[in-house]
Amino acid sequence: MNVEASSSSQGAQRQPIPLEFLINGTYLRTSIDEYLTANGISAETTLEVEYVRALIPPLHVASFLHDDWVSSVDVLSATSRAASAESVPAGREKILSGSYDGLLRVWNMSSQTIAVSPSAADGGHTASIKASKIISPTQFASAGLDRTVRLWKYSEDEDGFSGQITPQLELYGHKSGVNSLAVHAPSSRILSASSDHTVGFWSTKKSDAPAAPAELLPSSAARGSKRRKLNSSVSTPQRGPLALMSSHTGPVSAAIFDAKDSTVGYSTSWDHTLRTWDLVTSALVDTRTTSHSLLSLEHLPELHLLAAGTSARHITLIDPRASATTVSAMTLRGHTNAVVTLARDPQSSYGLISGSHDGTCRIWDVRSTKTEKDGVVGESIYTIPRKSLEEEGKEGMKRVGGEGVKVFGVCWDRTVGIVSAGEDKRIQINRGEGVLSTTEATKR
């Protein structure tokens, strides 16, 4: 059900506001009579009905073209996590991207590249980047197939049209590629998920980090100290992990901090499990086993749920608390290929966006559900296709099943909007107004 509310001021008609209604925390998709009949509720029963502003379809704003596949994106704005300590003036928002060409790029909102990280020859990544995160306006983190996690110093000219990304710290410990990163700036900590079946726990401060394992360093750096001093190419400090947490029996796809308690971490893996970690002791606290490989992870803290994207094309919502009686609290269905990236709505406790190898992002509101024989199922509110696919369609080209337009990364920022990256070598920006965080209730 979707109605519009309108009002007049001094005789002038205002723009209608689309509304949606919830009963008992679930969207009303039928008439009230049909709802009462379907749920066996008497017409004399008092219902508490909430109404919220309907989500406006996110419109395409811009696309930034890369030289290679784009694996990950992050946003720096006045409302982003990384800007909590320092404000970012309006119009000076930035997007950080990591690419399969091994380079980080910083973009302004005019689609200009204002900084590029050094190449492998100058101390940069030696293989494809799989993850990139903004720690603060002056510090970035990245990781990839070269098995390293790297920290970077970022500086920018006063005009905001040029900047510099400088190597700051190289972190060694993983024995295989790194698939994702999570940062917690207040505690100067990073979590990494690796194909070597481990979760890495790191410090962003050189003084706090232990020495790097000598056997994992590049051959030139692992030689004796006299030889090393003669090698000018080894100039970036190298450190090791605070801990490597091993319990998974398959590649680890994602690792995140608990949104309310940075001493707790979660990880997902191709081994079908979601695991909970005590980051103070590096101990495994809990394991939840699902039916499918888990490829991505996001926390919905107000709902006490973790969203895990799967190889089976759906998203499983899991309650990690010990009191939970079932593994899956809800299933979100709609994608037609693996769900590899997730981000939560910055304006709503109920919102989530997913990116898939089917070439789309989908927006979900966990209150938009229906009950099927196998449990509660959620339905996406909107689907965001790749603009590149639409452009090719106009030219008569056709792709099948998301081929060539797979989404690899997504970020949802209150100021900039929904930023996604993928196989089409583009960052795509979509923007729309979110569901209001506050709701008003009336009685029937």
N, C-alpha and C positions, 0 to 999 in steps of 0.2 A: 504494500500500500504506500502510495506516495502522493501527498497533497501539497498545495502551495498556500502559504500565508502571505497576505499583502496588507498594507496599511497606507493611509493617506495623510499627508501633512499639508495644511493650508490648501486643501483642494487638489494637491498634486499627487498622482498615483505613484507609489514607490514600486521598485522592481519586486516581483514575487519571489519569495524564499521557499525553495523546495524542502519539505519535511518528510521524515520517516518516523515510524512509531515502533515501540518495543513493548511487549507484554511479558512480564516475568523474565526480563533480560534477553529476550529473543525477538528478532525483527518480525513484525506482522506482515506476512506476504499475501494474506487472503483478507476477506471481509471478516468483521468481528463475529458475525453469525457462524461463518465456516470455521473460525478458530474455536468457538465454543463447542460446536458439534464434534470437531476432530479431537478435542481434548476432554470431552465428556463433562463440560462445565455448565452449570445451570445459568440461564439468562438472568437470574436474580442475583448472581454473584457479583460483588464489587471487584472490579479490575483496576489495577494501578497501571496506567499507560504513560510511558515516557515518550517524549518526542525530541528528536535531534535534527539538526540541519543535515540534509542529504549531502553525500559526498559528490563534489563536482568532478566530472571526468577530467583527469589530468591531460592538458593539452601539450603538444610538442612545442618546445621553446627553441631548442638549438641542438646541433650535432657537431662534435669536434672530431676531425679525421686524424687518425694515426697512420704510421707506416706498417704496423703489424697488429695482431690480435691484442685487445685490451683486456687484461686479466682482472683488474681491480680498480676501484675508485674510492676516494674519500673527499670530504668537503670541509673547508674552513670558512666559517661565517660567524656572525655575532651570536647565533643561536646553536652553533655546533658544540659538541662535547669538548673539542680541543681548544675552544676559545673561552673556557670558563674563567681563566685567569686574566686574559687580555681581550679587549674588545676588538672587533673587526669592523671598521667603518662601512656604512652602506655603500655599495658600489665597488668595494675592495675585496669581495668574496673570491676565494680561490678553490680550484679543484685539483687534487693530486691523482695522477693515474700511473698505474704500473703496466708494463707491456711485455709481450713475449719477445720483443727485441732487446730485453735486458735493461731498459731505460725507464727512469721516473720522469714524469713531466708535470710541471705546474702550469695551470691555465687560468686566465682571468675570464670574466663573464662575457668578454667580447670575442671569445674563441681564439685568443692569442696565446701562444706558448711563451711564457715568460722565463722559464728555467727548465733545463734538462740535466739529469744526473750524468756524471762522468761515464765514459765507456769502460769496458773491461781493461783496456790498456792503461787507463788513468785511475784505476782503483775502484771501478764500479763492478756491478754483477757480471759474472762470466757466463751466465745462462739466463733463461727466461725468468722474469719476475712473476710470481703468483699472488703476492699479497703486498699491499701498501697501506700505511696508516699514518695519519697526522697525530703526533703526540702533543705538540704545541705549535703556535705560530712560527717557532724557530727550530723545530725538531721533527723529523720524519723517521719512520721505520719501514723497512721492506724486507722481503724474503723471497726465495724462489728455488729453482731447480739446481742451483749451484750449492745447495745445502746450507747456505749461510743466512743469518739474520743480520741486517745492516742498519746502523743508525746514521742519520745525515743531519748536518746543520744547514738550516735554510736562512738566507738573508735576502733582503729586498731593497731596491732603491726607493727613495722617497716618493717618486712619481708612481710607483706600483706597476711599471711596465717592463721591468726586468728584475731578475733575481739570480741567485746562485745556490746550487745544491753541492755541499762539500762533504766528503766522507768524514765520519766522526768516530765510528767504532764498528769493528767486524766481530760478530759473535759466532763461534764455532762449537759444535756439539752434535748436530744431527749427521747421520750417515746416509741420508737420502734426501730427496727434495722436500722443501717446506711448502705446505699447501695453503695455510692461512695464518693470520696473526690477530691477536687482540691486545690492546694496550690499556693500561690503567695509569694515567699520568700522575695522579696524586701520590701513589706509592712507588712510582718509577719502576713499574714492572710490566713485563711482556709475556704473553703465552703464545706458543707456536705449535702447530699441528704438522706432523711430518709423516711421510710415507715409510719411514723406518719403524713405524708402530709406536712412537713415543710422543709425549707432550713435553715441550721445552718450557722452562721457567727462567726468565732472564731479568737482569737489571739494566736500566738505561744509563746508569752511572758507572763510569769506568772504575772508580775507586771501590765500588761495591762488588764488582764482578770478579770471580776467580780467574786464574790463568786458563788460557785455552788449551784443550788437549793437544799435545804436540803431534800425535799421530794423525790428527785431522787437518792440520794446517797445510797450506800450499807448500810444495817441496822447497821453494826458496826461503820460506819463513821458518821451516823446521830445521834448518841447518844451524851450525854453531854460531854463537853470538858475534865472533869476529867476522865471519863470512857475511852474516846478516847485515852488519853495519855498512858493508861495502855495497849492498844492494839497495839502491835508492828507491826502488819500486815499492819496498815494504815500509810505508810511512804511517799507515793507519793502525792505531792500537787494536790489538786482537785479544778477545776475552772468551771465557767459557760460560756455561749455564750455571745458574744457581742450583738447578735440579733438572734431571731428565726422568720423567715419570713414565714407566713402562708397565703396561698391563694389557693393553690392546693386543689382539692377535692379527690385526690387519692394518693397512694404512690409516692414519688418523686424518680425517677430512677437515675438522674444525675444532677449535678450542676457544672458550670465552670465559670471562670473569662473571661471577654472579653480579647482577646489576646493583645489588644493595649491600653486598658483602665481598670485598675484594680478596678475602682470605679463602674464598671458595671458587673453584673452577669447574667447568664442565667440558667434556670432549665427546665427539662422535667419530665413528669409524666405519670402514667397510666391513668390519666384523659384526655389524648389526647392533652394536651396543652404544648406549649413552652412559658415560661414567662421570661420577662426581668425585672431586679431589679436594683434600685439605691442603691448601697451598703453604701453610705454615710448616707442616711436617712432611709434605709431599706424599701423603698417604692416600690410597684409594678408599673412598668412603662408601660408595654405592655403585652398583651396576644394574642397568635396566636393559634387557634384551628385547629387541624388536624382530619383526619378520623380514626386514630388508636392510640393505646397506644404507647407512646414513651419511649424507654428503654435505650438509650445512646445518648451522645451529644459530638460534637467536633466543634471548630471554625475554619473556613477558612478565616482569616481576610483580605487577599488581594482581595478576591472575594466578601467580604461583605456577606458571607453566613454562616449559621449554619447547620451542618449535624446532623440529628437525626435518629438513628436506631429505627425501629418499630417492633411491634409484628406481623406485616403483611409481614415480610420477606424482606422488602425493606428499603432503606435509603431515607429520604426526605430532600432535600436541601431547607432551608428557609432563606429568606432575612428579617432580623429583623428590618430593617430601616422603619421609619414611612412612607416613600414615596413608599414602596413596594405595588404593586397593587394586588398581589396574595400571598397566603400563601406558596404554593410550587413552587419553581423556577425550580426544576428538581427532577426526581426520579431515583435512582440507583437500578437496579434490577438484581437478579442472585442468591441470597441466597434462601435456601429452608426451613429455620426456622428463629426464632427470631434473630434480630441483636442487641447484648447486649453490644458491646464494639467498640470504634472507636479511631483512632489516625491519625494525619496528617503526611504527608511525610516531613521529616526535610529538604529535598533538593529541594522541588518543591511547589509552591503555589497552584498547581492543584491536588496534590496527596493526597490520603486518604487510610487507611486500615481499614477493618471492621472484627470483629470476631462474629461468630454466633453459635447458638445451633445446626446448621447442621454439626458441626465438622470441619469447614473450616474458613480460613481467606481469604478475597478477597482484591486485590489491585485495586483501581479506579483512573482514570484520568478524571476529569470532562469535559475535552475536547473530550473524546471519547463518542460521543452521537449519537442518532438517534431520529427523530421526529415521534411520533405516534399520533393517534387520540386524546389521552388523555394528550398530552404534550411532553416535552423533556425527553427522557429516556437515562440514562447512562448505559454503559456496563463495567463489570470488565475487567481489563487487564490480571490479573493472579489470579489463585486460589491456595492457599497453604493448602494442606490437613494435617491432623495430621499424623506424622510419625508412631505413635503407631498403627494406623489403617492399615497402609501399612505393618507393621511387622506382625500384626495378620493375614492379608490376605495371607502372605506367609506360615503361619502355618495352613491355611485352615479355620480360624475363620472368621465370617462375621457379621457385625453389620448393623442395618437398621436406616436410617435417622439421623445419627449423634449420635445415642444412645451410651452413654458411652464415647464419645469424644467431648462433647460440649466445645466450647471455651468460657471462662469467661472473659479473660482480654488480652489486646494487647498493646504493646509499640513499637514505631518505633524510633530507635536511629541511628544517622548518622554513628557512629563508630561501634557499636555492631551489628546492623541490626534490623530485625523484631523479637521481643520476644513475644511469646504468651503463655497462660496458660489455663489449662482446667480440664475437668472431668477425663481425663486419668491420672491424678496425675503427670503431667509433665510440665516443662517449655520447650518450643521448640524454637530454634533459627534458623532463616533463613536469608541469606544474599545475596544481589544482588545489582548491581549498579542502581542508580536512573536516572530518566530523567534529563538531564542537565537543570540547572536553567536559563541559558541564551540561547537564540535561535538566529539563523541567518536567514535572509530573502533574497529571490531573487524574481525578478519580471518575470512574464510570459506575 
